[in-house]
Amino acid sequence: MATSPLNVHPSFHARSNSLPSSQHPITSQIDENLNRLTASQSASTSSSSIGHQLNRLQDLYDSVDMLLQLPLSQQALAQEQKKKFVEQLLDGSLIILDVCGTATDALLQLEECTQELQSVLRRRRGVEEFANEVRKYLISRKAVRKAVCKALKNLKHMENRVSKDGETGAMISTLKQVQAVTVSVLESLLSFISGSEAESKSSPWSLVSKLMHQKKVTCEEEEQKTNEIANAEATLRFFIKSRSMKHVEHVQNVLENSEMCIQDLDEGLENFFRRLIKARVTVLNILNC
């Protein structure tokens, strides 16, 4: 996928010893998950790679939840001098929850438009009706980009607000790393959903011609560049220009791939969302004890 100016990852480094190893072996699981997620940020930004990152986030938050159940962890978070940092993390989690909601809404909106387009094609309603649905889809994509841009700005604003002053202790430091890698994965997800303007508008003919000649792209290098959502948009923009229904099968294949991609990302996001809420509730309960 072409590099988007919105697709900027926060700089951080996962530590191999976030908490004393004598405290609990769960800390090594957290470090391992952090290291894997950090390494995956330099990998491709295909739907498959982002899906794997969402799955790893689920594993990470499962480990974090177990860590938060430990008495020593609860004591560390409940200390009066640490409450400022805990509250910052809680504020950040609210922004992350809101961003997850934006991403979910965007995926749902795109899925509904994609399904409607497929329905029109199956009913063979003709060029004009399909063109009308394509216009609705493109308007929806514009709205999605606007919402995604706002969500990315909110993430960046959250990062800038987090205080980096003073010694926060191992527990707070680990939770900050978890939040930082979460932001990074969500930035990748949002940028993938949005797609770059250049990616969705440039060279639509090359995208279409590949499948017109029935050449199935299977090499790893091409798969790593695949953005099924952007491919669908580029194909539909090409249709608006050509007004030709000669390659309906190709359009159907592109829309089906986009729908499957959207559903996979939505499922991964929903599973992560539940774990994030659980972790937030646990921290709130610790503070209210």
DOTORSE-758946 format. One record per residue (C-alpha): residue in three letters; x, z, y. Coordinates in steps of 0.1 Angstrom, whole numbers, padded with zeros to 4 digits. Each point is the difference from the previous one (the first is absolute). Example, Ala and Ser with C-alpha at 12.3 -4.5 7.8 and 13.67 -1.06 7.14 Angstrom:
<rs>
{residu = ALA&u = 0123&w = 0078&v = -0045}
{residu = SER&u = 0014&w = -0007&v = 0034}
</rs>
This chain:
<rs>
{residu = MET&u = 0000&w = 0000&v = 0000}
{residu = ALA&u = 0013&w = -0008&v = 0035}
{residu = THR&u = 0013&w = 0030&v = 0019}
{residu = SER&u = -0027&w = 0014&v = 0023}
{residu = PRO&u = 0009&w = 0019&v = 0032}
{residu = LEU&u = -0025&w = 0025&v = -0011}
{residu = ASN&u = 0017&w = 0006&v = -0034}
{residu = VAL&u = 0025&w = 0026&v = 0012}
{residu = HIS&u = 0010&w = 0028&v = -0023}
{residu = PRO&u = 0010&w = 0034&v = 0012}
{residu = SER&u = 0037&w = 0009&v = -0007}
{residu = PHE&u = 0005&w = 0030&v = -0022}
{residu = HIS&u = 0021&w = 0009&v = -0030}
{residu = ALA&u = -0013&w = 0018&v = -0031}
{residu = ARG&u = 0022&w = 0028&v = -0010}
{residu = SER&u = 0010&w = 0006&v = -0035}
{residu = ASN&u = -0004&w = 0037&v = 0004}
{residu = SER&u = -0030&w = 0006&v = 0022}
{residu = LEU&u = -0005&w = 0035&v = -0014}
{residu = PRO&u = 0022&w = 0024&v = -0019}
{residu = SER&u = 0000&w = -0012&v = -0037}
{residu = SER&u = -0004&w = 0036&v = -0010}
{residu = GLN&u = -0034&w = 0002&v = 0016}
{residu = HIS&u = -0018&w = -0023&v = -0023}
{residu = PRO&u = 0007&w = -0033&v = -0019}
{residu = ILE&u = -0030&w = -0016&v = 0018}
{residu = THR&u = 0023&w = -0005&v = 0030}
{residu = SER&u = 0022&w = -0025&v = -0020}
{residu = GLN&u = -0032&w = -0020&v = -0008}
{residu = ILE&u = -0008&w = -0002&v = 0037}
{residu = ASP&u = 0036&w = -0011&v = 0009}
{residu = GLU&u = -0002&w = -0026&v = -0027}
{residu = ASN&u = -0033&w = -0014&v = 0013}
{residu = LEU&u = 0014&w = 0001&v = 0036}
{residu = ASN&u = 0031&w = -0019&v = -0011}
{residu = ARG&u = -0020&w = -0026&v = -0019}
{residu = LEU&u = -0023&w = -0006&v = 0030}
{residu = THR&u = 0029&w = -0002&v = 0024}
{residu = ALA&u = 0017&w = -0026&v = -0022}
{residu = SER&u = -0032&w = -0020&v = -0004}
{residu = GLN&u = -0002&w = -0004&v = 0038}
{residu = SER&u = 0028&w = -0026&v = -0001}
{residu = ALA&u = -0018&w = -0020&v = -0028}
{residu = SER&u = -0025&w = -0027&v = 0005}
{residu = THR&u = -0033&w = 0005&v = 0019}
{residu = SER&u = -0022&w = -0018&v = -0025}
{residu = SER&u = -0033&w = 0015&v = -0010}
{residu = SER&u = 0016&w = 0010&v = -0033}
{residu = SER&u = 0028&w = 0020&v = 0017}
{residu = ILE&u = -0024&w = 0017&v = 0024}
{residu = GLY&u = -0023&w = 0008&v = -0030}
{residu = HIS&u = 0030&w = 0017&v = -0017}
{residu = GLN&u = 0008&w = 0019&v = 0031}
{residu = LEU&u = -0036&w = 0013&v = 0002}
{residu = ASN&u = 0003&w = 0011&v = -0036}
{residu = ARG&u = 0033&w = 0018&v = 0007}
{residu = LEU&u = -0016&w = 0017&v = 0029}
{residu = GLN&u = -0027&w = 0014&v = -0024}
{residu = ASP&u = 0027&w = 0013&v = -0022}
{residu = LEU&u = 0018&w = 0015&v = 0030}
{residu = TYR&u = -0031&w = 0018&v = 0012}
{residu = ASP&u = -0007&w = 0013&v = -0035}
{residu = SER&u = 0034&w = 0016&v = 0000}
{residu = VAL&u = -0005&w = 0013&v = 0036}
{residu = ASP&u = -0032&w = 0016&v = -0010}
{residu = MET&u = 0017&w = 0018&v = -0029}
{residu = LEU&u = 0027&w = 0012&v = 0024}
{residu = LEU&u = -0026&w = 0013&v = 0024}
{residu = GLN&u = -0015&w = 0022&v = -0028}
{residu = LEU&u = 0033&w = 0019&v = -0003}
{residu = PRO&u = -0001&w = 0035&v = 0016}
{residu = LEU&u = 0034&w = -0006&v = 0016}
{residu = SER&u = -0012&w = -0032&v = 0016}
{residu = GLN&u = -0031&w = 0017&v = 0013}
{residu = GLN&u = 0021&w = 0028&v = 0015}
{residu = ALA&u = 0023&w = -0025&v = 0017}
{residu = LEU&u = -0030&w = -0018&v = 0016}
{residu = ALA&u = -0017&w = 0032&v = 0011}
{residu = GLN&u = 0029&w = 0013&v = 0020}
{residu = GLU&u = -0009&w = 0003&v = 0037}
{residu = GLN&u = 0030&w = -0019&v = 0013}
{residu = LYS&u = -0008&w = -0029&v = -0023}
{residu = LYS&u = -0036&w = -0004&v = 0011}
{residu = LYS&u = 0008&w = -0024&v = 0029}
{residu = PHE&u = 0016&w = -0024&v = -0025}
{residu = VAL&u = -0028&w = 0004&v = -0025}
{residu = GLU&u = -0026&w = -0008&v = 0027}
{residu = GLN&u = 0020&w = -0031&v = 0009}
{residu = LEU&u = -0001&w = -0011&v = -0036}
{residu = LEU&u = -0038&w = 0007&v = -0001}
{residu = ASP&u = -0005&w = -0020&v = 0032}
{residu = GLY&u = 0020&w = -0028&v = -0015}
{residu = SER&u = -0021&w = 0001&v = -0032}
{residu = LEU&u = -0032&w = -0005&v = 0021}
{residu = ILE&u = 0015&w = -0031&v = 0015}
{residu = ILE&u = 0010&w = -0013&v = -0034}
{residu = LEU&u = -0035&w = 0007&v = -0013}
{residu = ASP&u = -0014&w = -0020&v = 0029}
{residu = VAL&u = 0024&w = -0029&v = -0007}
{residu = CYS&u = -0010&w = 0000&v = -0037}
{residu = GLY&u = -0036&w = -0003&v = 0012}
{residu = THR&u = 0009&w = -0029&v = 0022}
{residu = ALA&u = 0018&w = -0017&v = -0029}
{residu = THR&u = -0029&w = 0006&v = -0023}
{residu = ASP&u = -0025&w = -0014&v = 0025}
{residu = ALA&u = 0022&w = -0031&v = 0005}
{residu = LEU&u = 0003&w = -0007&v = -0037}
{residu = LEU&u = -0038&w = 0005&v = -0005}
{residu = GLN&u = -0007&w = -0024&v = 0029}
{residu = LEU&u = 0023&w = -0026&v = -0014}
{residu = GLU&u = -0013&w = 0004&v = -0035}
{residu = GLU&u = -0036&w = -0006&v = 0011}
{residu = CYS&u = 0009&w = -0031&v = 0020}
{residu = THR&u = 0021&w = -0013&v = -0029}
{residu = GLN&u = -0029&w = 0005&v = -0025}
{residu = GLU&u = -0024&w = -0017&v = 0023}
{residu = LEU&u = 0023&w = -0030&v = 0003}
{residu = GLN&u = 0002&w = -0002&v = -0038}
{residu = SER&u = -0038&w = 0002&v = -0002}
{residu = VAL&u = -0004&w = -0029&v = 0023}
{residu = LEU&u = 0024&w = -0021&v = -0020}
{residu = ARG&u = -0018&w = 0009&v = -0033}
{residu = ARG&u = -0033&w = -0011&v = 0015}
{residu = ARG&u = 0015&w = -0032&v = 0013}
{residu = ARG&u = -0017&w = 0003&v = 0033}
{residu = GLY&u = 0021&w = -0027&v = 0017}
{residu = VAL&u = 0027&w = -0002&v = 0026}
{residu = GLU&u = -0019&w = 0013&v = 0030}
{residu = GLU&u = -0012&w = 0032&v = -0016}
{residu = PHE&u = 0034&w = 0007&v = -0014}
{residu = ALA&u = 0016&w = -0007&v = 0033}
{residu = ASN&u = -0024&w = 0026&v = 0016}
{residu = GLU&u = 0011&w = 0026&v = -0025}
{residu = VAL&u = 0036&w = -0008&v = 0006}
{residu = ARG&u = -0005&w = 0005&v = 0037}
{residu = LYS&u = -0015&w = 0034&v = -0007}
{residu = TYR&u = 0030&w = 0008&v = -0022}
{residu = LEU&u = 0025&w = -0009&v = 0027}
{residu = ILE&u = -0019&w = 0021&v = 0026}
{residu = SER&u = 0002&w = 0029&v = -0025}
{residu = ARG&u = 0037&w = -0005&v = -0004}
{residu = LYS&u = 0004&w = 0002&v = 0037}
{residu = ALA&u = -0019&w = 0033&v = 0001}
{residu = VAL&u = 0021&w = 0013&v = -0029}
{residu = ARG&u = 0033&w = -0008&v = 0018}
{residu = LYS&u = -0012&w = 0018&v = 0031}
{residu = ALA&u = -0009&w = 0031&v = -0020}
{residu = VAL&u = 0032&w = -0001&v = -0020}
{residu = CYS&u = 0021&w = -0003&v = 0032}
{residu = LYS&u = -0017&w = 0031&v = 0014}
{residu = ALA&u = 0006&w = 0019&v = -0033}
{residu = LEU&u = 0037&w = -0009&v = 0000}
{residu = LYS&u = 0003&w = 0011&v = 0036}
{residu = ASN&u = -0016&w = 0034&v = -0010}
{residu = LEU&u = 0025&w = 0004&v = -0028}
{residu = LYS&u = 0029&w = -0007&v = 0023}
{residu = HIS&u = -0013&w = 0024&v = 0026}
{residu = MET&u = -0003&w = 0027&v = -0027}
{residu = GLU&u = 0036&w = -0005&v = -0010}
{residu = ASN&u = 0011&w = 0004&v = 0036}
{residu = ARG&u = -0019&w = 0032&v = 0004}
{residu = VAL&u = 0014&w = 0018&v = -0030}
{residu = SER&u = 0026&w = 0025&v = 0012}
{residu = LYS&u = 0035&w = -0003&v = -0014}
{residu = ASP&u = 0014&w = 0031&v = 0018}
{residu = GLY&u = 0011&w = 0031&v = -0018}
{residu = GLU&u = 0006&w = 0009&v = -0036}
{residu = THR&u = -0033&w = -0004&v = -0018}
{residu = GLY&u = 0011&w = 0011&v = -0035}
{residu = ALA&u = 0000&w = -0019&v = -0033}
{residu = MET&u = -0037&w = 0001&v = -0006}
{residu = ILE&u = -0010&w = -0014&v = 0034}
{residu = SER&u = 0028&w = -0026&v = -0002}
{residu = THR&u = -0013&w = -0012&v = -0034}
{residu = LEU&u = -0035&w = -0003&v = 0013}
{residu = LYS&u = 0013&w = -0020&v = 0031}
{residu = GLN&u = 0018&w = -0024&v = -0024}
{residu = VAL&u = -0032&w = -0004&v = -0020}
{residu = GLN&u = -0020&w = -0008&v = 0032}
{residu = ALA&u = 0027&w = -0024&v = 0012}
{residu = VAL&u = 0000&w = -0020&v = -0032}
{residu = THR&u = -0038&w = 0000&v = 0000}
{residu = VAL&u = 0000&w = -0015&v = 0035}
{residu = SER&u = 0025&w = -0026&v = -0011}
{residu = VAL&u = -0022&w = -0011&v = -0030}
{residu = LEU&u = -0031&w = -0002&v = 0022}
{residu = GLU&u = 0018&w = -0021&v = 0026}
{residu = SER&u = 0009&w = -0025&v = -0028}
{residu = LEU&u = -0036&w = 0000&v = -0012}
{residu = LEU&u = -0015&w = -0005&v = 0034}
{residu = SER&u = 0024&w = -0028&v = 0009}
{residu = PHE&u = -0007&w = -0017&v = -0033}
{residu = ILE&u = -0038&w = 0002&v = 0007}
{residu = SER&u = 0005&w = -0013&v = 0035}
{residu = GLY&u = 0025&w = -0027&v = -0009}
{residu = SER&u = 0020&w = -0016&v = 0028}
{residu = GLU&u = -0016&w = -0027&v = 0022}
{residu = ALA&u = 0028&w = -0024&v = -0010}
{residu = GLU&u = -0006&w = 0006&v = -0036}
{residu = SER&u = -0037&w = -0007&v = 0001}
{residu = LYS&u = 0001&w = -0030&v = 0024}
{residu = SER&u = 0033&w = -0018&v = -0007}
{residu = SER&u = 0005&w = -0026&v = -0027}
{residu = PRO&u = -0034&w = 0003&v = -0017}
{residu = TRP&u = 0006&w = -0034&v = -0016}
{residu = SER&u = 0030&w = 0013&v = -0020}
{residu = LEU&u = -0021&w = 0028&v = -0013}
{residu = VAL&u = -0029&w = -0023&v = -0010}
{residu = SER&u = 0022&w = -0028&v = -0014}
{residu = LYS&u = 0017&w = 0023&v = -0025}
{residu = LEU&u = -0033&w = 0007&v = -0018}
{residu = MET&u = -0014&w = -0035&v = 0006}
{residu = HIS&u = 0027&w = -0013&v = -0023}
{residu = GLN&u = -0008&w = 0028&v = -0025}
{residu = LYS&u = 0035&w = 0015&v = 0003}
{residu = LYS&u = -0003&w = 0036&v = -0009}
{residu = VAL&u = 0024&w = 0021&v = 0019}
{residu = THR&u = 0016&w = 0024&v = -0024}
{residu = CYS&u = 0036&w = 0006&v = 0011}
{residu = GLU&u = 0008&w = 0035&v = 0011}
{residu = GLU&u = 0013&w = -0011&v = 0034}
{residu = GLU&u = -0033&w = -0016&v = 0009}
{residu = GLU&u = -0021&w = 0028&v = -0014}
{residu = GLN&u = 0019&w = 0025&v = 0022}
{residu = LYS&u = -0011&w = -0020&v = 0031}
{residu = THR&u = -0037&w = -0002&v = -0011}
{residu = ASN&u = -0026&w = 0014&v = 0023}
{residu = GLU&u = -0033&w = -0010&v = -0016}
{residu = ILE&u = -0021&w = 0010&v = 0031}
{residu = ALA&u = 0022&w = -0021&v = 0024}
{residu = ASN&u = -0001&w = -0029&v = -0025}
{residu = ALA&u = -0038&w = 0000&v = 0000}
{residu = GLU&u = -0001&w = 0000&v = 0037}
{residu = ALA&u = 0025&w = -0029&v = 0003}
{residu = THR&u = -0020&w = -0020&v = -0026}
{residu = LEU&u = -0033&w = 0006&v = 0019}
{residu = ARG&u = 0016&w = -0010&v = 0033}
{residu = PHE&u = 0011&w = -0032&v = -0016}
{residu = PHE&u = -0035&w = -0006&v = -0012}
{residu = ILE&u = -0014&w = 0004&v = 0035}
{residu = LYS&u = 0024&w = -0027&v = 0011}
{residu = SER&u = -0005&w = -0024&v = -0028}
{residu = ARG&u = -0037&w = 0006&v = -0007}
{residu = SER&u = 0006&w = -0012&v = -0036}
{residu = MET&u = -0016&w = 0014&v = -0031}
{residu = LYS&u = 0022&w = -0020&v = -0023}
{residu = HIS&u = 0021&w = 0030&v = -0010}
{residu = VAL&u = -0027&w = 0025&v = -0007}
{residu = GLU&u = 0016&w = 0013&v = -0032}
{residu = HIS&u = 0032&w = 0008&v = 0020}
{residu = VAL&u = -0020&w = 0019&v = 0027}
{residu = GLN&u = -0018&w = 0019&v = -0027}
{residu = ASN&u = 0032&w = 0010&v = -0017}
{residu = VAL&u = 0015&w = 0012&v = 0033}
{residu = LEU&u = -0031&w = 0021&v = 0008}
{residu = GLU&u = -0001&w = 0015&v = -0035}
{residu = ASN&u = 0037&w = 0010&v = 0003}
{residu = SER&u = -0007&w = 0015&v = 0034}
{residu = GLU&u = -0030&w = 0020&v = -0013}
{residu = MET&u = 0020&w = 0014&v = -0029}
{residu = CYS&u = 0028&w = 0010&v = 0023}
{residu = ILE&u = -0024&w = 0017&v = 0024}
{residu = GLN&u = -0017&w = 0019&v = -0029}
{residu = ASP&u = 0034&w = 0012&v = -0014}
{residu = LEU&u = 0012&w = 0012&v = 0034}
{residu = ASP&u = -0033&w = 0018&v = 0007}
{residu = GLU&u = 0001&w = 0018&v = -0034}
{residu = GLY&u = 0036&w = 0012&v = 0006}
{residu = LEU&u = -0009&w = 0011&v = 0036}
{residu = GLU&u = -0031&w = 0019&v = -0012}
{residu = ASN&u = 0020&w = 0019&v = -0027}
{residu = PHE&u = 0027&w = 0009&v = 0025}
{residu = PHE&u = -0027&w = 0010&v = 0026}
{residu = ARG&u = -0014&w = 0026&v = -0024}
{residu = ARG&u = 0033&w = 0015&v = -0006}
{residu = LEU&u = 0008&w = 0002&v = 0037}
{residu = ILE&u = -0032&w = 0019&v = 0007}
{residu = LYS&u = 0008&w = 0024&v = -0029}
{residu = ALA&u = 0034&w = 0008&v = 0014}
{residu = ARG&u = -0014&w = 0005&v = 0035}
{residu = VAL&u = -0026&w = 0024&v = -0012}
{residu = THR&u = 0026&w = 0019&v = -0020}
{residu = VAL&u = 0022&w = 0005&v = 0031}
{residu = LEU&u = -0031&w = 0010&v = 0021}
{residu = ASN&u = -0009&w = 0026&v = -0026}
{residu = ILE&u = 0035&w = 0014&v = 0001}
{residu = LEU&u = -0001&w = 0004&v = 0038}
{residu = ASN&u = -0034&w = 0016&v = -0002}
{residu = CYS&u = 0009&w = 0026&v = -0026}
</rs>
